[in-house]
C-alpha cells in the first residue's frame, strides 16, 4: 500500500483554501480601508485643535498661511491625509473656499479672512467615506 495523498484529496484541500481566501481577503481590505479612514479623521481633529489653540492665542484670528505657522508651537507637523483614490499627502491648499477646494486630495484650509468659511479645515476631496458622508463635511 502506497502512502501519501491522492490527487482528489489535494484538489479538495486547494479548493477549500481558495474559498477561505476568497471570503477573508476582501474583509481584510475593507478593514484596512476603514483603519485609514479613522486615522485621517483623527488627524483632521488634531489639526483643527491646533487651529483652535492658535485662534485662542491670537485674539480671535486664524492663521492666514498654509498652516506652517502652527508648526511646531501647536502641532509637531501637518500630518498626511490618506484618502482612497489619492496618494497620501500633507499638502494644504489655501485661499478662499473656491480656491482651496481643488478636490486633489490632501487638506484644504480657508485662509481668506473675507470668506465666510474663514478658518475651516477639511479633507480636500468631494468623495464620500465608507459611511456615505462626504469627506469635506467632516
Beta strands, then each sheet from edge to edge (+ up, - down):
strand 1: 92-95
strand 2: 107-110
strand 3: 121-123
sheet 1: 1+ 2+ 3-
end
